[in-house]
């Protein structure tokens, strides 16, 4: 019974973390609306720089801190940081017309979100792997499917709250969920992941071998591809297709919905479709989606939404598979690997979140050109997948 409650806690954390993570990009129309915050594309992208930096720092520091504080405490710190991010986002609405002050509060909020993500996600992935050591791939895929479900729900919720004239209802709701999860989590043992980190620290095997950097490069490229869709889909729909806020939210929800569906699908068919084959094929699907997005006529917003659905399917299982592959191969540092990969994923996130605005200014190109060019990143990821899935015997 105790472990069942721990499992529920960890998987619920994945779901709520997903909603929290996409709360900011889901509200992109609010942030860029001249009547609200009035952020430019560059300011909007820059808003996520503190998030990426703090996610990288917290992910990398987390491995060392867990050996002293334990995985549970790091996880709880992550929840507190997420809660603080939601609180700051709500506070920002009261000063939204004071541009500099509002932007500063938003930067602080995304920084807290980065800490929360960097602490929470590696911890819950480690817990999931420890709970199901014989089915790590499936355990991690299901956890990340729930995280993906949360990311899919955020745009739907924001559309509902915007329709009610209270967009800030989303961070209030997420904050309440985080507070409830925090109270419930405090009473759970959640010891298994912490034990793994303690053993690693005692053995002194906390350095990343050469093989890790291959997984890290893949995670970075994946972060770029996912973020181009996850952070810019709504604005792309509005600027490229002149879509309404609701339709733009639907496009983002469909992207994350397909991410979730794909993770569930590939977890269900693992007996018939090998994970390594999935890892090799999906980057090509992502590349095709970027090319299709760039080629869709401006008058066909429905087809534009379908390209985001395709991108969601392509992105779906890639990061969870990287985490599970690396943890199975690099057994001596299995618990530290998740944090390392999340850090590199967040570097890719930061590059795509902030880089689009300056890239457009430098090249004078539109979002469609940037989307088409990102297909090159997806193709590089496809090439790297051949190395990642090649037979390997870890050295312990």
N, C-alpha and C positions, 0 to 999 in steps of 0.2 A: 504493500500500500504506500509506504514511504517513497519508494522509487517511482511509483506511478505519479505521485504528486510532483516529484522532481521533474519528471518528463513533461507533465502538463505545464509546469512553470516555465521550463526552457522553451518549449514550442510556442507557448503563449507570448513569451518575450520576443521570439522571432516575428510573430504576426504584428505585435504592437510596434516593434522597432521599424518594420516596413512602413507602417502608416506614418510614423514620426519622420522617417528619413525623407519621404516624398512630400511632406507637408509644405516645405518651402518651394520646390519647383512646381507643385500643383497650384500654388498661388501666384504663379509668374504673371498672369494677366493683371492681378491686383498690384503687384510690385511695379509693373511697367505702365500702368494706367496713369495718365497725367492728373486725373482727378483724385488719385489715391497717393501712392508714393512717388510716382513719376520718374522711375529709374530708367536710365538709358540701357541699351543692350550690354554695353561694357560694364556699367555699374551692376547690372543684374548678374552678369557672369562673375564679376569680382566679388560679389556677395558670398560665393561659395569657396573662395580661396582660403579663408580661415578654417572652414570646415575640412577641406582637403588636408591642410597643413596639420591641424590638430588630430585628425584621424590617423595620419601617418605617424605622428609622434606618439600618440597614445597606443597605437597598435604595436609599434616597435618597443616602447617602454613596458608595455603590458607583460611581455614574456618574463622580463626580469622582476617586475613587481609581483607577479603571481607567485614566484618562488619564495617571496617574503610575506606577502599579504594573503595569498591564497586566491584561487580563481573566483570564489564566491564574492569576496570583498571587491575585487576588480569589476565583477559583473554588477554589483550593487552601485558602485561608483558610476558605472556607465548609465544605469537607470536614472540616477540623480542628475547627471549631466543632461540627459535627454529631457528630463522634467524642467530643468532650468532653461533649456533652449525654448521650450514651449511657453514658459512664463515670459521670457524676454520678447518673444514674438507677439504675444498679446499686449505687452507694455508698449511695443513700438507703434501700435495703432493709435495710441493717444498722442503721439508726437509726429505722426506721419507727414504733416505739413511743414514741420521743421526739418528740412531735407537732410542737413548734415547730422543732426542729432538722431533722426530716425534711422539713417543709414548706419551710424555707429552702433545703435542698438541691434540692428539686423546682423551686423558683422559679429557682434558678441554672441548673438543667438546661434548663428551658424557655427561659430567656434565651439560652443557647448555641444552642438549636435555632432560635430566631428569627434570630440572626446567621447561622447556617449556611444557613437557608432564604433569607434576604435576599440573601446573597452568591451562593449556588449557583444558584438558579433563574433569575434574570435572566441570569447568565453562560451557562448551558446553552441558554437560549432564543436568546440572541444568537449563540452558536456554530451552533446548528441553522439559523438564518436565513442565516448566512454560508455554510454548507456547501451549501445549496440555494437560491440567490437567485432562481431561476425558479419555485420551488414552496414559497414561504414558508409559505402556509396549511397545506399538507400536512405539511411538515417540523415545524412547531410543533405541529400536532395529534398527529402520531405521537409526538413527544417527550413531550407531556403525557399521551398515552395510556399510555405506559410509566410515567410518574409516577403516573397513576391506578391502574395495575396494582399498583404498589408499595403504594399506600394500601389497595387491596382485599386484598392478601396479609397486611397487618399484623394485622387482626382474626382471620384464620384461624390465623396463627402463635400469637397470644396465646391463642386457645382451646386449641390443642394444648399449649402450655407450661403453661397453667393446669391442664389435665387431668393433666399429668405432675407437677404440684405445684411447678413452677419457672417462674413467670411471668417472672422476670427473665432467662430464657433468650433472650427476644426482644431486649432491648437488647444482650446479649452477642453474639448472632448478627449484629445490625445493625452493632455496633461492629467486628466482624471484617471484614465486607464493606466498611465504610468505610475501614478501614485498608488492605485490599488494593487498593481503588480509588485511594486516595491514592498508594500506591507506584507503581501503574501510570500514573497521571496525570502524575506528576512527569516521566516520560520522554517525554511527548508534546509536540509543538510548541504546538498550540492557539494559533495566532497570529492567526487571521482576525478574531475578535471584538475583540481588542486593537487591531488596525489600524483598525477602524471607529471606536473610541472616540478614538484618537489623532487621526484626521482631524477628528472633530467638535470636539475641543478646539482644534486649530489654526485651524479656521474660526471659532471663537467662537460656535458655534450650539448652546449647551447650555441655553437658556432654553425653557421649555415654552410653546407658543402656546395661544391660547384653545381650539382644537380638542382639545388634549390633555385638558383638564379634563372634557370630555364623556366621553371614554373612562375617565378616572379615576373619575368618579361612577358609571359603570356597574360598574367593577371593585369599588368599595366596596359597592354594593348586592349584587353577586354574592357577595362575601365573607361578607356576612350570611347569605344564603340557603344557601350551601354549608356554612358552619360550623354552622348550626342542625341540619343533618343529620349532618355529619361528626363533630362533637364531642358531640352530645346524643342521637344515635340509640340508643346502647346503654342510656343511662339512661332514655330515653323508653320503650323496650321493657320495661325492668324495672319502672318505676313505673306505666305505663299499662296494661300487659298482664300484669304479674307474671311476665315471661319469665325463664327461667334464664339464667345467664351465657353459656352456649353459644349459646342462641337469640338473645340480644342481640348477640353477636359476629357471628352469621350475618347479622342485619339490617344491621349496619354494613358487613360484607364485601359484601353484595349491593348496598348503596348505591354503594360505591366500585367494585364490579365493573361496575355499569351506567354509571358515569362513564367507566370505561375502554372498555367496549364501544361506548358512544355516540361517543367520540372516534374509535375505529377505523372505525365505521360511517360517520360523516360525512366522514372522510378518504377512504373508499373510494367514496362516491357523489357526490363534489364535482362530477363532470361532469354529473350529472343533477339534483342539488338544489343550487342556488346557496347559497353560504355566507351571503349576506345574508338569504335566506329562513329559513335555519336559525336565525340570530341573532334573528329576529323571533318565531319560533314557540316556541323552547325556554323563554323566560321564562314563557310562558303554561302550559307543561307543569309548570314548577316551582310556579307558583301553584296549579294544580289538585292537585298532590301535597300541598301544605301543607293545603289545605282538606280533602282526603280523609283525611289523617292525623288531623286534629282530629275528624272525624266517625265514624271506625271504632269500633265497639263494643268495649269492653274485653275481651270474651270471644273476640274474633277476632284473635288475634296473627298468624295467617297473612296476613290481609288487611292488617294493619299493616305487615308486611314488604314487601308488594307496593307500598304507598305510598312506601316508601323506594327501591324499585327505580325507580318512576316519577320520583321526585325526582332520582335519579342520572342517568337519561336526560336529564332537563331541564337539569341542571347541566353535563353532559358537555363540550360544545364551546364553551361561552360564553367562559370566560377565555382559552383558546388563540386563539379567533377575535378577541377584543379585542386581544391582543398582536400578532397578524399583521396585522389591519386597521390598527392604529395605526402599526406599523413601515413598512407600505407607503405610508401617507398622509403621515406625518411623516418623510420620508426624511432630512432634514437632522439629525435627532436620533434616528434609528432605534435606535441601540444604547442610548441613555439611556431610551427609552420603556419598555422591558421592566421596568427597575428601578423606574420611577415607578409603573407599573401594579401591580406586585407590592406596592409600599408601600401603595397605596390598598386593594388587596385585603386586605392584612393589617390595615388599620384596620377594615374590615368584619368581619374575623375576630375582632379584639379586642372589638368591640362585641357580637357574638353570643356569643362564648365567655364573657365576663364578665357581660354584661348580663342573662342569663336569670335567674340566682339573685336579684339585687336586684329585678328586675322582678316576679318571683313574690311576693317578700316585700311589695313596695309595693302590688300589686294584689290579693294574696290569691288569685291564680288558679293553676291547674295548668298543667303543660307542654302539655297539649292546646290550651288557650286561646292560649298563646304561639305554638304552631305555627300555629294558624289565623290569628292576627294577622299572622304573617310573610308570609302571602299578599299583604298590601298592599305589602310590600317587593318581592316578585316582580312584581307588577303595575306598580309604578313602574319597575322594570327593563325590563319589556315596552314601556312608553311611551318610555323613553329609547332603546331599540333602534331605534326609527323614526328618531331623530335620528342615531344612530351609523351607520346603514346608508345614510343619504341621500348622494347624489352629492356629492363634495367634491374640490376641486383644491387640493393643498397649496401653500403659498407658501414657497419656499426662499430 
